[in-house]
Amino acid sequence: MNLDALKTAPRLLIEAKLQPIAGTRFQPTGFPDLGAAQYKAASGDDMLLVESAQSMANRLETVCWDTVQNDWVPALNGLPCVVVKNKDGKLITNSVLEAHRINSPYILEGKDKTFLNSLKTELAVGELAAVDLKLLSKTLLKYDINALIHGVFIAKSEVAGGRMRLPRALTAFIEASQVNTASSGGVKNDALNPSGDAAKGFGNVPFHREEFTGNITAYFVLDLALIRGFGLGADVENLLIAISLFKIRRFLNEGLRLRTACDLELVGDLAAKKPAGYTVPSLEEIEKALPGLIQAVTAQFASPAKTSVTFDA
């Protein structure tokens, strides 16, 4: 796998054309008190947000974790993360799947303060000192490499005054253009008591349904300048890029059933818009390269790579 073309580029921009796996309609993400996020592009096109950056970060993390084995998928074995167990020793969550990564309350708010105290010590800065983001990057590499890719905000006042935060290196979202609304509906039938109390689940209940049609594109932006700015060396930079590419490829291979009524598939192959001419490696190439890239950085991980925290409220 050749990453030479990315060594001086500030960003890697990848686009992927998507379409519904069946039919033409799809259901976008929705927001409280807003519903579907519809808007106008500068060109005047009717646009729709199909999947937000926040949700995409979660999805890109999910494809890295084997929920049956409760471990990294095989290609990522050996990477560091924080695992959370209950007082009986059963695994209940981990920093890969938690929305705020190592800032999860299940990691920092339980009675077990061992990991929190480690962060306080390793990220300590003086009261009038600036936040040292290279120190934060080194600590994240040690305990939770996933947070170097998707960002983190350690909002605990005990840890450097609650100022330790890192932006996303990998940002992704899905939009649709030339959007039209596909309105439909239906009725929940009650053959026994059609006029029953709907508030209690009885009776025939009509409902409205709103889906959409349009041209769907997934966008992935990897901030290569930010990754180099971590100051962790070429081996770590290559590993972070490879993990990011793995996430993108695996999501497009296996993670496109976003909702019951939003099951998508990739049309053609990925297109790297920046840097021009770059060819995105295949999933097979990335998986073949990852074990060696991980091995080259293992000495900078926690030992063991999985840091265990007990959550007992």
C-alpha positions as CSV (number, residue, x, y, z in Angstrom):
1,M,0.0,0.0,0.0
2,N,1.6,3.3,-1.2
3,L,0.9,6.4,0.9
4,D,3.7,8.5,-0.6
5,A,1.2,10.8,-2.5
6,L,-0.3,11.9,0.9
7,K,3.0,12.9,2.6
8,T,2.7,16.6,1.7
9,A,-1.0,16.9,0.9
10,P,-3.0,19.0,3.4
11,R,-6.2,17.0,2.9
12,L,-7.5,13.8,1.4
13,L,-11.0,14.2,-0.1
14,I,-12.9,11.1,-1.1
15,E,-16.4,11.0,-2.7
16,A,-18.6,8.0,-3.2
17,K,-21.8,7.8,-5.2
18,L,-24.6,5.8,-3.5
19,Q,-28.0,4.6,-4.4
20,P,-30.8,2.7,-2.7
21,I,-30.2,-1.0,-3.0
22,A,-33.9,-1.5,-4.0
23,G,-36.2,1.1,-5.5
24,T,-35.5,4.8,-5.6
25,R,-36.7,6.1,-2.2
26,F,-34.7,6.5,1.0
27,Q,-35.2,7.8,4.5
28,P,-32.7,10.4,5.8
29,T,-31.6,11.1,9.3
30,G,-34.0,13.2,11.4
31,F,-33.6,15.8,14.1
32,P,-35.8,16.7,17.1
33,D,-38.2,19.6,16.3
34,L,-36.8,19.7,12.7
35,G,-37.3,16.3,11.0
36,A,-35.4,15.9,7.8
37,A,-32.7,18.6,7.2
38,Q,-33.6,20.1,3.8
39,Y,-31.8,23.2,2.4
40,K,-30.8,25.0,-0.8
41,A,-27.4,24.8,-2.3
42,A,-25.7,27.9,-3.7
43,S,-26.7,26.6,-7.1
44,G,-30.3,26.6,-6.1
45,D,-30.5,22.8,-6.0
46,D,-32.8,21.2,-3.4
47,M,-30.5,19.4,-0.9
48,L,-31.0,16.9,1.9
49,L,-28.7,15.8,4.7
50,V,-28.8,12.0,4.6
51,E,-26.4,11.3,7.4
52,S,-24.7,13.8,9.7
53,A,-21.0,14.1,10.6
54,Q,-21.8,13.0,14.2
55,S,-23.6,9.9,13.1
56,M,-21.0,9.0,10.5
57,A,-18.3,9.1,13.1
58,N,-20.3,6.5,15.1
59,R,-20.8,4.4,12.1
60,L,-17.1,4.5,11.1
61,E,-16.2,3.4,14.6
62,T,-18.8,0.6,14.7
63,V,-17.3,-1.2,11.6
64,C,-14.1,-1.5,13.6
65,W,-15.6,-3.6,16.4
66,D,-16.7,-7.2,16.4
67,T,-19.7,-7.2,18.7
68,V,-19.9,-11.0,18.8
69,Q,-16.3,-11.4,19.9
70,N,-16.3,-8.1,21.9
71,D,-13.0,-7.1,20.3
72,W,-11.4,-5.3,17.4
73,V,-12.1,-6.8,14.0
74,P,-9.1,-9.0,13.0
75,A,-7.4,-6.4,10.8
76,L,-7.2,-4.0,13.8
77,N,-6.1,-6.5,16.5
78,G,-3.5,-5.0,18.8
79,L,-4.7,-1.4,18.8
80,P,-5.2,0.3,22.1
81,C,-8.6,1.2,23.6
82,V,-10.3,1.4,27.0
83,V,-12.7,-1.4,27.9
84,V,-15.3,-1.1,30.6
85,K,-16.4,-3.9,32.9
86,N,-19.2,-4.1,35.5
87,K,-18.4,-5.1,39.0
88,D,-18.9,-8.8,38.0
89,G,-16.2,-8.5,35.4
90,K,-18.5,-8.5,32.4
91,L,-17.6,-6.3,29.5
92,I,-20.3,-3.6,29.0
93,T,-18.8,-1.0,26.7
94,N,-15.5,0.4,25.4
95,S,-14.0,3.7,24.1
96,V,-14.4,2.6,20.5
97,L,-18.2,2.5,20.8
98,E,-18.8,5.2,23.3
99,A,-20.0,8.5,21.7
100,H,-17.4,10.6,23.5
101,R,-14.7,8.0,23.4
102,I,-12.4,8.2,26.6
103,N,-14.6,11.1,27.9
104,S,-17.4,8.6,28.3
105,P,-19.0,8.8,31.8
106,Y,-18.7,5.0,32.0
107,I,-14.9,5.5,31.9
108,L,-14.4,8.6,33.9
109,E,-17.4,8.9,36.3
110,G,-17.5,5.5,38.0
111,K,-16.0,4.7,41.4
112,D,-12.9,3.3,39.8
113,K,-10.7,6.3,39.4
114,T,-7.5,4.5,38.3
115,F,-7.7,5.6,34.7
116,L,-8.9,9.1,35.5
117,N,-5.9,9.5,37.9
118,S,-3.6,8.3,35.1
119,L,-5.0,10.9,32.8
120,K,-4.6,13.6,35.4
121,T,-0.9,12.7,35.9
122,E,0.0,12.3,32.2
123,L,-1.9,15.4,30.9
124,A,-0.9,17.7,33.8
125,V,-0.1,21.3,32.8
126,G,0.4,24.3,35.1
127,E,-2.4,26.6,35.9
128,L,-1.2,29.3,33.6
129,A,0.3,27.0,31.0
130,A,-1.1,26.5,27.5
131,V,-2.7,23.1,26.6
132,D,-0.1,20.8,25.1
133,L,-1.9,19.1,22.2
134,K,1.2,17.0,21.3
135,L,1.1,15.6,24.9
136,L,-2.6,14.9,24.4
137,S,-1.9,13.2,21.1
138,K,0.7,11.0,22.7
139,T,-1.6,10.0,25.5
140,L,-4.5,9.2,23.1
141,L,-2.1,7.1,21.0
142,K,-1.2,5.2,24.2
143,Y,-4.8,4.6,25.4
144,D,-7.4,5.3,22.7
145,I,-6.0,5.6,19.1
146,N,-9.5,5.9,17.8
147,A,-9.8,9.3,19.4
148,L,-6.9,10.6,17.4
149,I,-9.1,10.0,14.3
150,H,-12.5,11.1,15.5
151,G,-11.6,13.7,18.1
152,V,-12.2,14.0,21.8
153,F,-13.0,16.6,24.4
154,I,-12.0,15.6,27.9
155,A,-14.3,17.8,29.8
156,K,-13.1,16.9,33.3
157,S,-11.9,19.9,35.3
158,E,-9.4,17.6,37.1
159,V,-7.7,16.9,33.8
160,A,-5.8,20.0,32.6
161,G,-8.7,22.2,33.7
162,G,-11.1,20.6,31.2
163,R,-9.2,22.1,28.3
164,M,-8.0,19.0,26.5
165,R,-9.8,18.7,23.2
166,L,-8.8,17.5,19.7
167,P,-10.9,18.0,16.5
168,R,-11.8,15.3,14.1
169,A,-9.1,14.2,11.7
170,L,-11.7,12.2,9.7
171,T,-15.0,14.0,8.9
172,A,-17.7,12.3,6.9
173,F,-21.3,13.0,5.9
174,I,-23.8,12.0,3.3
175,E,-25.8,14.5,1.2
176,A,-28.4,14.2,-1.5
177,S,-29.0,16.7,-4.3
178,Q,-31.9,17.3,-6.7
179,V,-34.2,16.1,-4.0
180,N,-37.9,15.4,-4.3
181,T,-40.3,14.3,-1.5
182,A,-42.0,11.0,-1.8
183,S,-45.0,11.1,0.5
184,S,-46.9,8.0,1.5
185,G,-48.6,6.5,4.5
186,G,-50.6,3.6,5.8
187,V,-52.8,2.4,8.6
188,K,-52.1,0.2,11.6
189,N,-55.1,-2.1,11.5
190,D,-56.9,-3.5,14.5
191,A,-59.2,-6.3,13.3
192,L,-60.6,-6.9,16.8
193,N,-61.5,-3.4,17.7
194,P,-61.1,-0.8,14.9
195,S,-62.4,2.1,17.0
196,G,-60.4,1.2,20.1
197,D,-58.4,3.7,22.2
198,A,-55.4,4.6,20.0
199,A,-53.6,6.1,23.0
200,K,-53.4,2.6,24.5
201,G,-52.4,0.9,21.2
202,F,-55.9,-0.2,20.1
203,G,-57.9,0.7,17.0
204,N,-57.1,1.6,13.4
205,V,-54.4,4.3,13.3
206,P,-53.6,6.0,10.1
207,F,-50.0,7.5,9.7
208,H,-48.1,9.7,7.3
209,R,-44.7,8.7,5.9
210,E,-42.2,11.0,4.1
211,E,-39.3,9.6,2.1
212,F,-37.1,11.2,-0.6
213,T,-35.5,10.6,-3.9
214,G,-32.3,12.2,-5.2
215,N,-28.7,11.8,-6.1
216,I,-26.7,10.6,-3.0
217,T,-23.0,11.3,-2.3
218,A,-20.9,10.3,0.7
219,Y,-18.0,12.7,1.4
220,F,-14.9,11.8,3.5
221,V,-12.3,14.4,4.4
222,L,-9.1,13.3,6.1
223,D,-7.1,16.1,7.6
224,L,-3.5,15.0,6.8
225,A,-2.0,18.3,8.1
226,L,-3.6,17.7,11.5
227,I,-2.3,14.2,11.6
228,R,1.2,15.4,10.9
229,G,0.7,18.2,13.5
230,F,0.3,15.6,16.2
231,G,4.1,15.2,16.0
232,L,4.0,11.5,16.5
233,G,6.3,10.5,13.6
234,A,5.9,8.9,10.2
235,D,5.0,5.4,11.5
236,V,2.1,6.7,13.5
237,E,1.0,9.0,10.6
238,N,0.9,6.0,8.2
239,L,-1.0,3.9,10.7
240,L,-3.7,6.6,11.3
241,I,-4.1,7.1,7.6
242,A,-4.4,3.3,7.0
243,I,-7.0,3.0,9.8
244,S,-9.0,5.9,8.4
245,L,-9.0,4.3,4.9
246,F,-10.0,1.0,6.4
247,K,-12.9,2.6,8.1
248,I,-14.1,4.3,4.9
249,R,-13.7,1.1,2.8
250,R,-15.4,-1.2,5.4
251,F,-18.2,1.2,6.0
252,L,-19.0,1.4,2.2
253,N,-18.7,-2.5,2.0
254,E,-20.7,-3.4,5.1
255,G,-22.2,-0.4,6.9
256,L,-24.6,1.2,4.4
257,R,-27.9,0.0,5.9
258,L,-28.4,3.2,7.8
259,R,-32.1,2.7,8.7
260,T,-34.9,0.3,7.8
261,A,-35.9,2.5,4.9
262,C,-32.4,3.6,4.0
263,D,-30.4,0.7,2.7
264,L,-27.8,1.9,0.2
265,E,-25.0,0.6,-2.0
266,L,-21.9,2.0,-3.6
267,V,-22.1,2.9,-7.3
268,G,-18.8,2.3,-9.1
269,D,-15.7,3.0,-7.0
270,L,-14.4,5.7,-4.7
271,A,-13.1,8.9,-6.3
272,A,-10.2,10.8,-4.6
273,K,-10.8,14.5,-5.5
274,K,-7.7,15.7,-3.6
275,P,-4.9,15.1,-4.1
276,A,-5.6,14.8,-7.7
277,G,-4.7,11.4,-9.2
278,Y,-4.6,9.5,-5.9
279,T,-6.0,6.0,-6.0
280,V,-7.6,4.8,-2.8
281,P,-6.2,1.3,-1.9
282,S,-8.6,-1.6,-1.8
283,L,-9.9,-3.0,1.4
284,E,-7.7,-6.1,0.8
285,E,-4.6,-4.0,0.4
286,I,-5.3,-2.0,3.6
287,E,-6.0,-5.2,5.6
288,K,-2.8,-6.7,4.4
289,A,-0.8,-3.7,5.4
290,L,-2.3,-3.0,8.8
291,P,-0.7,-5.7,10.9
292,G,2.8,-4.4,10.0
293,L,1.8,-0.8,10.5
294,I,0.4,-1.7,14.0
295,Q,3.5,-3.7,14.9
296,A,5.7,-0.7,14.1
297,V,3.9,1.4,16.7
298,T,3.1,-1.1,19.4
299,A,5.8,0.1,21.7
300,Q,3.9,3.4,22.0
301,F,0.7,1.7,23.1
302,A,-0.3,1.0,26.7
303,S,0.7,-2.5,27.9
304,P,-1.6,-4.4,27.7
305,A,-3.1,-2.5,24.8
306,K,-6.6,-2.7,26.4
307,T,-6.9,-0.6,29.5
308,S,-9.6,-2.0,31.8
309,V,-11.9,0.2,33.9
310,T,-14.6,-1.0,36.3
311,F,-17.9,0.9,36.2
312,D,-19.8,0.8,39.5
313,A,-21.9,3.9,39.9
